Amino acid sequence: MLDWLTRETVVDVSINAVPVFILGYFTVLHGVGSPWEFRPLAVFFMYVLTLFPLVLLAVATYYAARAIERDAARA
């Protein structure tokens, strides 16, 4: 399944791990204990504004890794 993933590719796209962990950390932190009152609209927008970039970054990282491997295979 991940036979195309090499060590060099992981090193190249590992820079995206930092924002993924930061976004995930704040999402879990706010989900576990929030110091503010619960307002559904505010909570909805908070999750949209943290989870959407997280998913988008994960998809972009996947396609970047595939492109790196494809170009490395051509060379």
C-alpha angles and dihedrals in degrees: 000000000000097000090124091061112096133179092256092053092050090052091049095052098034090093087076091060093077097062091041091055092045093051091045092048094053092044092053092041092054092043094052099045128359120187091205130076118268112263112169097212093048092047091048092052091045091055093043092051093050104034098043094058089043092056092041091052092048091052092046090049091051093051091045091053091049091050092049091051093045091052092045090052091053093054 
